[in-house]
């Protein structure tokens, strides 16, 4: 009888040990705990479903995450925005899951789902920055250097203090050495997308296929694609960041700055609309 009791106790201990060794979570299951197909997304548009006044919605209860709607990101299930770019647009909602990569709370995994819409008309007003850059009628606008193309003593492309766009270290274009594309031009338009077109000189062939955008508070201008800002071509200096701090901006003037672009200095660009 004692032997049977001892045997039973040993068997129970082995079973408990085996259970204790089993993993307490199935990471593969946790990493896929939200099925994207079960997330309901919706975009309500003005102008009977063709306008740019958008209510971007995630309608599935009980989950949290953030919207990436290209011009900004917002931790909310709903975004109300007058979207500035016509044409086909894709917005993505990223759902926060309980799964943490390598068990680190700072490295949460996201499950994503996107929705695509078509904007055919800009029937709602846009932030002033778009009218400044593209024109009051949003039909497109051409910008050139505020000087040159030869050295003229003016301030339109110069090396500057990284912390001060007007802290001039070397007036490159005004004194001696304008960039090779000093006589070029830049065209911004919203024809089906936020388009940026570059010309190395007034009669040169256009470089197309690039785009522009602003950050959320319109303090930065981004140039994306094969073409970049005037004064950033190879051999001209001035960096090639594609991200520019907006120093001054109106319908008549655009001043941009990049800190620490080259040689531990900043660079400043001054543009005006083409006459």
C-alpha positions as CSV (number, residue, x, y, z in Angstrom):
1,X,0.0,0.0,0.0
2,X,2.8,2.4,0.9
3,X,4.6,1.6,-2.3
4,X,1.5,2.4,-4.3
5,X,1.1,5.7,-2.5
6,X,4.7,6.7,-3.1
7,X,4.3,5.7,-6.8
8,X,1.2,7.9,-7.0
9,X,3.0,10.9,-5.4
10,X,5.9,10.5,-7.8
11,X,3.6,10.3,-10.8
12,X,1.8,13.4,-9.7
13,X,5.1,15.3,-9.2
14,X,6.2,14.3,-12.8
15,X,2.9,15.5,-14.2
16,X,3.3,18.9,-12.4
17,X,6.9,19.2,-13.5
18,X,5.8,18.6,-17.1
19,X,3.0,21.2,-16.9
20,X,5.4,23.7,-15.4
21,X,7.8,23.3,-18.3
22,X,5.1,24.1,-20.9
23,X,5.2,27.7,-22.2
24,X,2.6,29.9,-20.7
25,X,2.0,31.8,-23.9
26,X,1.9,31.0,-27.6
27,X,3.8,33.9,-29.1
28,X,2.6,33.1,-32.6
29,X,-1.0,33.3,-31.4
30,X,-0.4,36.6,-29.6
31,X,1.4,38.2,-32.5
32,X,-1.7,37.6,-34.7
33,X,-4.4,38.3,-32.1
34,X,-6.0,40.9,-34.3
35,X,-7.1,39.8,-37.7
36,X,-6.9,42.7,-40.2
37,X,-10.0,41.4,-42.0
38,X,-12.1,42.0,-38.9
39,X,-11.1,45.7,-38.7
40,X,-13.8,48.0,-40.3
41,X,-12.5,51.2,-41.9
42,X,-14.5,53.9,-43.5
43,X,-13.9,57.3,-45.1
44,X,-16.8,59.8,-45.4
45,X,-16.2,62.5,-48.0
46,X,-17.8,65.8,-48.8
47,X,-19.3,66.6,-52.2
48,X,-21.3,63.4,-52.4
49,X,-18.2,61.2,-51.9
50,X,-15.8,63.0,-54.2
51,X,-14.5,65.9,-52.1
52,X,-11.5,66.5,-49.9
53,X,-13.3,67.0,-46.6
54,X,-12.7,63.7,-45.0
55,X,-13.8,61.9,-41.9
56,X,-11.4,58.9,-41.7
57,X,-12.8,56.3,-39.3
58,X,-11.9,53.0,-37.7
59,X,-15.3,51.6,-36.6
60,X,-14.3,48.3,-34.8
61,X,-14.9,48.6,-31.0
62,X,-12.4,47.4,-28.4
63,X,-9.2,48.1,-30.2
64,X,-6.8,51.0,-30.2
65,X,-4.1,52.3,-32.6
66,X,-3.3,55.2,-34.9
67,X,-4.0,56.5,-38.3
68,X,-1.3,57.2,-40.9
69,X,-3.0,59.5,-43.4
70,X,0.2,60.5,-45.3
71,X,0.4,64.1,-44.3
72,X,0.3,63.3,-40.6
73,X,-0.3,60.5,-38.0
74,X,-2.8,60.6,-35.2
75,X,-3.5,58.2,-32.2
76,X,-7.3,58.2,-32.6
77,X,-10.0,56.1,-34.2
78,X,-11.2,59.1,-36.2
79,X,-9.5,61.9,-38.1
80,X,-11.3,65.0,-39.5
81,X,-9.2,66.7,-42.2
82,X,-9.4,68.8,-45.3
83,X,-7.1,66.7,-47.4
84,X,-4.9,68.7,-49.8
85,X,-4.1,66.2,-52.5
86,X,-6.5,65.0,-55.2
87,X,-6.4,61.6,-56.8
88,X,-6.2,58.1,-55.4
89,X,-5.2,58.1,-51.7
90,X,-4.5,55.3,-49.3
91,X,-4.8,55.6,-45.5
92,X,-3.6,53.0,-43.0
93,X,-4.8,52.2,-39.5
94,X,-2.2,50.5,-37.3
95,X,-3.7,48.4,-34.4
96,X,-1.7,48.0,-31.2
97,X,-1.5,44.3,-30.2
98,X,-0.6,42.7,-26.9
99,X,2.4,41.1,-28.4
100,X,5.8,42.6,-27.5
101,X,8.8,41.8,-29.6
102,X,11.4,40.0,-27.4
103,X,9.2,40.8,-24.4
104,X,10.1,44.5,-24.5
105,X,7.2,46.8,-23.7
106,X,8.7,49.5,-25.9
107,X,8.5,47.3,-29.0
108,X,4.9,46.6,-29.5
109,X,3.7,44.8,-32.6
110,X,1.1,46.4,-34.9
111,X,-1.4,44.9,-37.3
112,X,-2.3,47.2,-40.2
113,X,-5.2,47.6,-42.5
114,X,-5.6,50.2,-45.3
115,X,-8.4,51.9,-47.2
116,X,-8.1,53.6,-50.6
117,X,-10.4,56.4,-51.8
118,X,-10.6,58.8,-54.8
119,X,-10.6,62.6,-54.3
120,X,-11.9,64.3,-57.5
121,X,-12.3,67.9,-56.2
122,X,-10.8,70.1,-53.6
123,X,-14.1,71.6,-52.4
124,X,-12.9,72.4,-48.8
125,X,-10.3,75.1,-48.0
126,X,-6.7,74.1,-47.4
127,X,-4.0,75.5,-45.0
128,X,-2.4,78.7,-46.3
129,X,0.9,76.9,-47.0
130,X,-0.6,75.1,-50.0
131,X,-1.9,78.3,-51.5
132,X,1.4,80.0,-51.0
133,X,3.3,77.2,-52.6
134,X,1.0,76.1,-55.4
135,X,-0.9,79.3,-56.1
136,X,-4.3,80.8,-55.0
137,X,-6.1,78.7,-57.6
138,X,-4.1,75.6,-56.8
139,X,-3.2,75.3,-60.5
140,X,0.6,75.2,-60.0
141,X,3.3,77.7,-59.3
142,X,6.9,78.2,-60.4
143,X,9.7,79.3,-58.0
144,X,13.2,80.6,-58.7
145,X,16.2,81.9,-56.8
146,X,15.8,85.4,-55.5
147,X,18.9,86.5,-57.4
148,X,21.5,85.4,-59.9
149,X,22.2,83.4,-61.8
150,X,25.5,85.2,-61.6
151,X,27.1,86.5,-58.4
152,X,25.3,89.8,-57.6
153,X,26.1,90.5,-54.0
154,X,22.6,89.4,-52.9
155,X,21.6,86.8,-50.3
156,X,19.9,83.9,-52.1
157,X,22.1,80.8,-51.5
158,X,24.7,80.9,-48.8
159,X,26.4,78.9,-46.1
160,X,25.0,79.7,-42.7
161,X,25.1,79.0,-39.0
162,X,23.5,75.7,-38.2
163,X,21.4,77.4,-35.5
164,X,20.7,80.6,-37.4
165,X,19.6,80.7,-41.0
166,X,20.6,84.3,-41.3
167,X,24.0,83.8,-39.6
168,X,26.0,84.1,-42.8
169,X,29.3,82.3,-42.9
170,X,29.9,82.5,-46.6
171,X,27.7,84.2,-49.2
172,X,28.4,81.5,-51.8
173,X,26.1,82.6,-54.7
174,X,26.2,86.3,-54.0
175,X,30.0,86.6,-53.8
176,X,31.6,84.1,-56.2
177,X,30.2,80.6,-56.6
178,X,26.5,80.2,-57.4
179,X,25.2,76.6,-57.9
180,X,25.3,75.1,-61.4
181,X,21.5,75.2,-61.5
182,X,21.2,78.9,-60.4
183,X,19.1,79.7,-63.5
184,X,16.8,76.8,-62.9
185,X,13.2,76.7,-61.7
186,X,10.9,74.5,-59.6
187,X,7.2,73.9,-60.2
188,X,4.8,72.7,-57.6
189,X,1.3,71.5,-58.5
190,X,-1.6,69.4,-57.2
191,X,-2.5,67.7,-60.5
192,X,-3.6,64.3,-59.2
193,X,-0.9,64.3,-56.6
194,X,1.5,66.7,-54.8
195,X,3.9,67.0,-57.8
196,X,7.3,68.6,-57.8
197,X,9.1,69.2,-61.1
198,X,12.7,70.4,-61.4
199,X,14.5,72.3,-64.2
200,X,18.2,72.8,-64.1
201,X,17.8,75.9,-66.2
202,X,15.0,77.9,-67.8
203,X,15.0,75.9,-71.0
204,X,16.2,72.5,-69.6
205,X,14.3,69.3,-69.7
206,X,12.1,68.7,-66.7
207,X,12.8,66.1,-64.0
208,X,9.4,64.7,-63.1
209,X,8.1,62.0,-60.8
210,X,9.0,63.7,-57.5
211,X,6.6,65.0,-54.8
212,X,6.4,67.4,-51.9
213,X,4.7,67.5,-48.5
214,X,4.7,69.4,-45.3
215,X,4.9,68.2,-41.7
216,X,2.0,68.6,-39.4
217,X,2.7,72.2,-38.3
218,X,4.0,73.4,-41.6
219,X,7.5,74.1,-40.3
220,X,9.2,71.7,-42.7
221,X,9.1,71.1,-46.5
222,X,9.9,67.6,-47.8
223,X,11.1,66.9,-51.4
224,X,10.8,63.2,-52.3
225,X,11.9,61.4,-55.4
226,X,14.6,61.7,-58.0
227,X,14.6,65.5,-58.2
228,X,15.6,67.8,-55.3
229,X,15.7,71.5,-54.5
230,X,17.6,74.0,-56.6
231,X,21.1,74.2,-55.3
232,X,21.5,70.6,-54.2
233,X,22.8,69.0,-57.3
234,X,26.1,67.1,-57.2
235,X,29.1,69.4,-56.9
236,X,27.0,72.4,-55.7
237,X,27.2,71.9,-52.0
238,X,24.3,72.7,-49.8
239,X,23.6,69.2,-48.7
240,X,21.0,66.8,-50.2
241,X,18.7,66.2,-47.2
242,X,15.3,66.4,-48.9
243,X,14.0,67.9,-45.6
244,X,14.1,71.7,-45.2
245,X,13.2,73.9,-42.3
246,X,10.8,76.7,-43.3
247,X,12.2,80.0,-42.1
248,X,9.9,82.4,-44.0
249,X,6.9,81.6,-46.2
250,X,4.4,83.7,-48.0
251,X,2.9,83.9,-51.5
252,X,5.9,86.1,-52.4
253,X,8.8,84.5,-50.6
254,X,10.1,81.1,-49.5
255,X,13.2,80.8,-47.3
256,X,14.5,77.3,-46.4
257,X,17.3,76.2,-44.1
258,X,19.2,72.9,-43.4
259,X,21.4,72.8,-40.3
260,X,24.6,70.8,-40.4
261,X,24.2,70.1,-44.1
262,X,27.9,70.0,-45.0
263,X,31.2,70.9,-43.2
264,X,29.4,71.4,-39.9
265,X,27.5,74.4,-41.2
266,X,24.0,75.1,-42.3
267,X,22.7,76.3,-45.8
268,X,20.0,78.8,-46.6
269,X,17.9,79.1,-49.8
270,X,15.8,82.1,-50.7
271,X,13.2,81.7,-53.5
272,X,10.6,83.9,-55.1
273,X,7.8,83.2,-57.6
274,X,8.9,83.4,-61.2
275,X,7.6,86.7,-62.8
